[in-house]
Amino acid sequence: MKRELQRIIITGPTGVLGTALMRRMIQAGIEVYAVCHPGSKRNALLPKSPLIHKVECDMEDFAQLPDLIGIPCDVFYHFAWASTSSANNRLDMYLQNANVKYSLDAVTAAHKLQCKVFIGAGSQAEYGRVNSAISPDTREKPISGYGMAKLCAGQMTRNMCQDFGLEHIWVRVLSTYGSGDNRNTLVSVVIQKLMNKECPALTAGEQVWDYLYAGDAAEAFYRIAISGHNGAVYVLGSGKTKFLREFMEIIRDEIDPDLPLGIGKIPYYKDQAMHLEADISALTRDTGWRPAVDFKEGIQAILAEYKSHR
């Protein structure tokens, strides 16, 4: 059975996923209540559309969302997650544990706003280090506070949704990239360095990696809201891999093939994941979704937008 969407809520709407999803919802003529951190400079990234309604609310205050929004909605997308700006924050158990409470508060708000389904953004970090394709059935063995909190949030929000009679879907997102992305991601850093004719310092790049364009991720989240199965866990990636250094070479070649890349200039991180690959068969089976934009096309789109703002 397909769900009808007229009005949705997104927490964390100014991240790379939220921004792309808002654009997809505008295309579909769906109203969006975008729950933003008050006073954030990133709020300027909200699309200018009568369908987008900015709701300023800290995560600590999610209990106020029913009053702030004040109208029944169909889907609650929970993308917001605090304390991800550094590796130390991702390891901090106290900081990450707070996100579990915020996620539960989001479910309560979704229930009070009469949402039909709660869709949460999980992470590859819930699995820890895996040396093969990740599927919904892959055993979870998180090694960071971030991964542990994501796993806990997914499980606890599912149980809470069951108590409320609210449908629940958890989407474990692998590496995405796109316009409006965090400036500290690898793709963003390499683009910035190369555009400034600087040489980025990189590892040997022998990791087998899976990158998904944000526009494709948004399409997946849109389709999940319509036909994703209640109680499902989906793994979201492209399902196609290359060595990480090959992805970096594509970025370099699109900017200037003659620029140097600092391959092997820095060592791998402690507990460096060496294999990241999504098994998207369950997601494709349930929603019909498949990625449409390959990495080269996605980088071309980012560079076109980057150059238009210089």
C-alpha positions in Angstrom: 0.0 0.0 0.0 1.4 3.4 -1.0 1.2 6.3 1.4 0.0 9.8 0.2 2.2 12.7 1.1 0.9 16.3 1.5 2.9 17.7 4.4 6.1 16.5 6.0 8.6 17.4 8.7 12.4 17.3 8.4 14.8 17.8 11.3 18.3 18.7 10.1 17.1 20.2 6.9 20.2 22.2 6.0 22.6 19.2 5.8 23.4 17.6 2.4 20.6 15.1 2.7 18.0 17.5 4.1 18.7 20.1 1.4 18.4 17.6 -1.4 15.2 16.1 0.1 13.6 19.6 0.4 14.3 20.1 -3.3 12.7 16.8 -4.2 9.6 17.6 -2.1 9.2 21.0 -3.8 9.2 19.1 -7.2 6.4 16.9 -5.9 4.4 19.8 -4.6 4.7 18.7 -0.9 4.8 21.1 2.0 7.8 20.9 4.2 8.2 22.0 7.8 12.0 22.5 8.1 13.1 22.2 11.8 16.3 24.4 12.0 18.7 25.3 14.7 17.8 28.9 15.8 20.2 31.5 14.3 22.3 29.0 12.3 24.0 30.5 9.2 23.1 27.3 7.3 19.4 28.3 7.5 20.2 30.5 4.5 20.4 27.3 2.6 16.6 26.7 2.8 15.1 26.8 -0.6 13.0 29.9 -1.4 9.6 28.4 -1.9 6.1 28.9 -0.4 6.1 25.2 0.3 9.0 25.5 2.8 8.1 26.6 6.3 11.1 27.3 8.6 10.6 26.2 12.2 13.3 27.3 14.6 13.7 24.8 17.4 16.7 23.4 19.2 16.9 19.6 19.6 16.6 20.0 23.3 13.2 21.6 22.7 11.6 19.0 20.3 8.7 18.7 22.7 7.6 22.1 21.5 7.3 21.0 17.9 3.6 20.1 18.0 2.8 23.7 19.2 5.3 25.3 16.8 4.0 23.4 13.7 0.4 23.2 14.8 -1.0 21.1 11.9 -1.1 17.4 11.2 1.6 16.0 9.0 2.2 12.8 7.1 5.9 11.9 7.5 8.5 12.8 10.1 12.1 12.6 8.7 14.6 12.7 11.5 18.0 13.7 10.2 19.3 16.0 12.9 22.2 14.7 15.0 24.4 16.8 17.3 28.1 16.6 17.9 29.4 15.1 14.6 31.9 17.9 13.8 35.0 16.1 15.0 36.3 12.6 15.6 36.5 13.3 19.3 32.9 14.3 19.4 31.9 11.1 17.6 33.7 9.1 20.3 32.2 11.1 23.2 29.7 8.8 24.9 27.9 11.6 26.8 27.5 13.8 23.8 26.3 10.9 21.6 23.9 9.6 24.2 22.1 12.9 24.2 21.1 12.2 20.6 19.2 9.1 21.6 16.9 11.3 23.8 16.4 13.8 21.0 15.4 11.0 18.7 12.8 9.8 21.2 11.5 13.3 21.6 11.2 13.4 17.8 9.0 10.3 17.9 6.8 11.8 20.6 6.4 15.0 18.4 5.6 12.8 15.3 2.9 11.0 17.3 1.3 14.3 18.5 1.4 15.7 15.0 -0.5 12.6 13.7 2.3 11.5 11.4 1.8 8.1 9.6 5.5 7.2 9.5 8.7 8.1 11.3 11.8 7.8 9.1 15.2 8.0 10.8 18.7 8.4 9.3 21.0 5.8 10.6 24.6 5.3 9.6 27.2 2.8 8.4 28.9 3.4 11.8 26.2 1.0 13.3 28.1 -1.9 11.6 31.6 -1.1 12.6 34.3 -2.5 10.3 32.9 -4.8 7.6 34.8 -6.4 4.8 31.9 -7.2 2.5 28.7 -5.6 1.2 26.5 -4.3 4.0 22.9 -5.5 4.0 20.1 -5.0 6.5 21.0 -8.4 7.9 24.6 -7.7 8.4 25.5 -8.0 12.1 25.9 -4.6 13.9 29.2 -4.1 15.8 29.6 -0.4 16.3 33.0 0.8 17.6 32.3 4.5 18.1 30.0 6.3 20.4 28.3 7.8 17.3 27.7 4.3 15.9 26.4 2.9 19.2 24.1 5.9 19.7 22.7 5.5 16.1 22.1 1.8 16.7 20.4 2.5 20.0 18.3 5.4 18.5 17.1 3.1 15.7 16.1 0.4 18.1 14.5 2.6 20.7 12.5 4.7 18.3 11.2 1.6 16.6 9.9 0.3 19.9 8.4 3.6 20.8 6.7 3.9 17.4 5.2 0.5 17.9 3.8 1.7 21.2 2.2 4.7 19.5 0.9 2.8 16.5 3.3 4.8 14.3 5.1 3.2 11.3 8.9 3.2 11.6 11.7 2.9 8.9 15.4 3.2 9.7 17.8 4.0 6.8 21.5 3.4 7.3 23.2 5.9 5.1 26.7 5.3 3.7 28.9 8.1 2.2 26.9 10.8 0.4 28.1 13.9 -1.3 26.5 16.9 -3.0 26.0 20.6 -3.0 25.7 22.2 0.4 27.8 19.4 2.0 29.8 19.9 5.2 33.1 21.6 4.3 35.0 19.0 6.3 34.0 15.9 4.3 36.7 14.3 2.2 35.0 15.2 -1.1 34.5 18.9 0.0 38.1 19.3 1.2 39.6 17.8 -2.0 37.4 20.0 -4.2 38.3 23.1 -2.2 42.1 22.3 -2.2 42.2 21.6 -5.9 40.1 24.6 -6.9 42.7 26.7 -5.0 45.5 24.9 -6.9 46.6 23.2 -3.6 47.7 19.6 -3.2 45.4 17.7 -0.8 47.2 15.3 1.6 45.6 11.9 1.3 46.0 8.3 2.5 47.1 5.6 0.0 43.4 5.4 -0.9 43.2 1.6 -1.0 39.9 1.6 0.7 37.0 0.1 -1.4 34.4 2.8 -1.2 30.8 3.5 -2.1 29.7 7.1 -2.8 26.1 8.2 -3.4 25.0 11.5 -4.9 22.7 13.5 -2.5 20.0 13.9 -5.2 19.8 10.1 -5.5 19.7 9.8 -1.7 16.8 12.3 -1.7 14.9 10.3 -4.3 15.4 7.1 -2.1 14.1 8.9 1.0 11.1 10.2 -1.0 10.2 6.7 -2.3 10.8 5.2 1.2 8.1 7.5 2.5 5.7 6.3 -0.2 6.3 2.6 -0.3 8.9 1.6 2.3 7.9 -1.3 4.6 7.0 -0.6 8.2 9.7 -1.9 10.5 12.3 -2.1 7.7 16.0 -1.3 7.9 17.4 -0.2 4.6 21.1 0.3 3.6 21.5 3.4 1.4 24.4 3.7 -0.9 25.1 3.4 -4.6 25.8 -0.3 -4.5 28.9 0.4 -6.7 32.5 0.6 -5.5 35.9 1.9 -6.5 39.1 2.4 -4.7 39.0 5.6 -2.8 42.0 7.0 -4.7 40.0 6.5 -8.0 37.2 8.7 -6.7 39.8 11.4 -5.8 41.4 11.1 -9.3 37.9 11.7 -10.9 37.6 14.9 -8.8 41.1 16.0 -9.9 40.5 15.2 -13.5 37.3 17.2 -13.6 39.1 20.3 -12.1 42.5 20.0 -13.8 44.2 16.7 -14.8 47.6 18.3 -14.4 47.2 19.0 -10.7 49.0 16.8 -8.2 47.2 14.6 -5.7 48.9 13.8 -2.4 48.2 10.1 -2.5 49.9 8.3 0.4 51.0 11.5 2.2 49.2 10.7 5.4 48.7 7.4 7.2 45.3 5.7 7.7 43.3 6.6 10.7 43.1 4.2 13.7 40.3 1.7 13.0 40.1 2.9 9.4 37.3 1.3 7.5 38.7 -0.4 4.4 35.6 -1.6 2.8 32.3 0.3 2.4 29.7 -1.1 0.0 25.9 -1.1 0.2 23.7 -4.0 -0.7 20.6 -2.1 -1.9 18.6 -5.1 -3.1 16.0 -4.8 -0.3 15.5 -1.1 -0.9 15.2 -1.6 -4.7 12.7 -4.5 -4.2 10.4 -2.5 -1.9 10.6 1.0 -3.5 11.9 0.5 -7.1 14.7 2.9 -6.3 18.0 2.8 -8.1 20.8 5.4 -8.2 20.7 7.5 -11.4 23.8 9.8 -11.1 27.4 8.3 -11.3 30.2 9.9 -9.3 31.6 11.8 -12.3 28.2 13.4 -13.1 27.7 14.3 -9.5 31.1 16.0 -9.2 30.3 17.9 -12.4 27.1 19.1 -10.9 28.9 20.3 -7.7 31.6 22.1 -9.7 29.1 23.8 -11.9 27.3 25.2 -8.8 30.6 26.0 -7.1 31.8 28.0 -10.1 28.5 29.9 -10.3 28.9 31.2 -6.8 32.6 32.3 -7.1 
